Each structure stands twice: as C-alpha cells, then as structure tokens.
Amino acid sequence: MSYEIPKEIRSKPRMMGLEMKELVILLTGFFLVFTMLKDMVHTVFVIPFYIVSIGLLLWLVMPSKNNPAMKNHKSIVLLLKRDKQIYHAMDHQNIINKEFEDDVSGEKGV
C-alpha cells in the first residue's frame, strides 16, 4: 500500500486562480463601486468611473512590480504602516566609494 506525500502542505485555498483574501478584496470593491460609490458620481462620469475602478481593483491583486512575492494591496498596507520617524541612509554611490577607499588605502580593488 503506497501513500502519496503532499508536496505542499501550506498551500492557500484558491478559487478562480485567486486566493481567498484577494477574492474578498475584489468582491468588496465591486460591491462598493457598483452600489454605494456609484451614487456619488455624476451621470456623465459613470462609465469612466467603472473603468478606472475595475482597473484599480484588478491592479490591487496583481503581483507588485518591485517585490513579485507580494501583492500590490499588501505593499500599500506596508507603506501606510511604516514608521515615518526612522531614517535609513542609502549609499547610492557604492562602487565609486569602494574605488575611492581602495585608492586612499593603496590597495587594488578585487
């Protein structure tokens, strides 16, 4: 008797190619757009409002451009939750600084 060993034990439930969290975001967004927010838009702008809203909702569940392991909605949440009092210095001229340090110390770069 042979048993199949599951390869992935932490897989998330999916429906129509979307995780449940993404599906809830889409359904909630569609509900808001087509019921509550529709009344706040002038009749001339209803169709462009639908197009932009649906595009934005689809963009939210797509993978992030800068971090493909994360979705856009999660990137926005992290952006809003970040600590604005912390400063992280970034060295934009890392290669030039390395060459300068090598010249000053008299060593050749690797």
C-alpha positions in Angstrom: 0.0 0.0 0.0 1.5 3.4 -1.0 0.6 6.7 0.3 1.0 10.0 -1.6 3.1 12.5 0.3 1.8 16.0 -0.3 4.5 18.3 -1.8 3.0 21.5 -0.5 1.4 21.5 3.0 1.0 25.2 3.4 -0.9 25.9 0.2 -3.6 28.6 0.4 -7.1 27.8 -0.8 -7.8 29.3 -4.3 -10.9 30.0 -6.3 -10.8 31.1 -9.9 -7.0 31.5 -9.6 -7.2 33.9 -6.7 -6.5 33.4 -3.0 -9.5 33.9 -0.7 -8.1 37.2 0.6 -7.8 38.6 -2.9 -11.3 37.4 -3.8 -12.7 39.1 -0.7 -10.9 42.3 -1.7 -12.3 42.1 -5.2 -15.9 41.3 -4.2 -15.9 44.1 -1.5 -14.5 46.5 -4.0 -17.1 45.6 -6.7 -19.9 45.9 -4.2 -18.7 49.4 -3.1 -18.2 50.6 -6.7 -21.5 49.3 -8.1 -23.7 50.2 -5.2 -22.5 52.8 -2.7 -19.9 54.9 -4.7 -22.0 54.9 -7.9 -24.4 57.4 -6.4 -21.5 59.9 -5.6 -20.5 60.1 -9.3 -22.1 62.4 -11.8 -24.0 60.6 -14.6 -21.6 61.8 -17.2 -18.7 60.1 -15.5 -20.3 56.8 -14.5 -18.7 54.7 -17.3 -15.2 56.2 -16.9 -15.6 55.7 -13.1 -16.4 52.0 -13.7 -13.4 51.5 -16.0 -11.0 53.2 -13.6 -12.4 51.4 -10.6 -12.3 48.0 -12.1 -8.8 48.6 -13.4 -7.7 49.7 -9.9 -9.3 46.7 -8.3 -7.5 44.3 -10.7 -4.2 46.1 -10.1 -4.6 45.6 -6.3 -4.5 41.8 -6.7 -1.6 41.7 -9.2 2.0 41.0 -8.0 4.0 44.0 -7.0 6.5 45.4 -9.6 9.2 45.9 -7.0 8.5 42.7 -5.0 6.9 39.9 -7.0 6.4 37.8 -3.9 4.0 40.4 -2.6 0.7 41.7 -4.0 0.1 45.5 -4.5 -2.6 45.7 -1.8 0.0 44.3 0.7 2.6 46.8 -0.5 0.1 49.7 0.1 -0.6 48.4 3.6 3.1 48.2 4.5 3.6 51.7 3.1 0.8 53.1 5.3 2.0 51.2 8.4 5.7 52.1 8.2 7.4 54.2 10.9 8.0 57.6 9.5 10.4 58.6 12.3 13.1 56.1 11.2 15.7 57.2 8.6 17.6 54.7 6.6 20.6 56.1 4.7 21.1 54.6 1.3 24.5 54.6 -0.3 23.8 55.4 -4.0 27.4 55.6 -5.0 28.6 52.3 -3.5 31.0 51.4 -6.4 32.6 54.9 -6.5 33.1 54.9 -2.7 34.7 51.5 -2.9 37.1 52.6 -5.6 37.9 55.8 -3.6 38.6 53.7 -0.4 40.9 51.4 -2.4 42.8 54.4 -3.8 43.2 56.0 -0.4 44.4 52.8 1.2 46.7 52.0 -1.7 45.1 48.6 -2.4 43.7 47.4 -5.7 40.0 46.6 -6.0 39.1 42.9 -6.2 
